[in-house]
Amino acid sequence: MAFVQNVKGFVKQAKRSLAETAASVKAAKLQSIRDDAQKAVDDGRVVFAYRIDEGSLNRSGSLGSVAEQIEVIEKVGWQLDQSTFTHDNEGSASAFLIFRRPATP
């Protein structure tokens, strides 16, 4: 019985650790995207092109991670201008996004 309890405790801790690692990776990815978008602003660029690889899209529904990535770019001051999406034979998809800086009066 003690062995089973130990295993359950280990599994619970492993799940928690995995969730924390995933959150850290996600935060680092979003920060890297923000940094790329900000660098383009700092370099005086008027167009920022970005590709997002979404992975498997074998279901319909929200593309939350795509939305988050677009939002982080737009928070830097870019506006989504054009987009196109592609997929391969395994169901993985990519979004190709063109952002522009808003015109200044």
KADA-V480570 format. One record per residue. N is the residue number from 1. PHI is phi in whole degrees, -180 to 180 (* if undefined). PSI is psi as a letter, one per 30 degrees, with the letter a starting at -180 (none if undefined). Layout:
((N | PHI | PSI) (N | PHI | PSI))
This chain:
((1 | * | e) (2 | -63 | e) (3 | -61 | e) (4 | -62 | e) (5 | -63 | e) (6 | -63 | e) (7 | -65 | e) (8 | -60 | e) (9 | -63 | e) (10 | -63 | e) (11 | -62 | e) (12 | -61 | e) (13 | -66 | e) (14 | -64 | e) (15 | -63 | e) (16 | -62 | e) (17 | -63 | e) (18 | -63 | e) (19 | -63 | e) (20 | -66 | e) (21 | -65 | e) (22 | -61 | e) (23 | -65 | e) (24 | -66 | e) (25 | -64 | e) (26 | -61 | e) (27 | -62 | e) (28 | -65 | e) (29 | -64 | e) (30 | -64 | e) (31 | -65 | e) (32 | -64 | e) (33 | -63 | e) (34 | -60 | e) (35 | -62 | e) (36 | -62 | e) (37 | -65 | e) (38 | -67 | e) (39 | -61 | e) (40 | -63 | e) (41 | -63 | e) (42 | -61 | e) (43 | -80 | f) (44 | 81 | g) (45 | -69 | k) (46 | -108 | f) (47 | -130 | k) (48 | -129 | j) (49 | -105 | k) (50 | -144 | k) (51 | -114 | k) (52 | -117 | k) (53 | -96 | j) (54 | -94 | f) (55 | 86 | a) (56 | -69 | k) (57 | -121 | h) (58 | -86 | g) (59 | -147 | l) (60 | -95 | l) (61 | 140 | a) (62 | -65 | k) (63 | -109 | i) (64 | -55 | e) (65 | -69 | e) (66 | -66 | e) (67 | -60 | e) (68 | -62 | e) (69 | -69 | e) (70 | -63 | e) (71 | -60 | e) (72 | -68 | e) (73 | -71 | e) (74 | -67 | f) (75 | -65 | f) (76 | -79 | f) (77 | 121 | g) (78 | -84 | l) (79 | -122 | k) (80 | -62 | k) (81 | -109 | e) (82 | -144 | l) (83 | -151 | l) (84 | -147 | l) (85 | -129 | k) (86 | -131 | l) (87 | -145 | l) (88 | -104 | a) (89 | -69 | f) (90 | -91 | f) (91 | 92 | g) (92 | -77 | k) (93 | -124 | l) (94 | -131 | k) (95 | -111 | k) (96 | -109 | j) (97 | -120 | k) (98 | -114 | k) (99 | -112 | k) (100 | -128 | l) (101 | -80 | k) (102 | -62 | k) (103 | -67 | k) (104 | -103 | k) (105 | -69 | none))
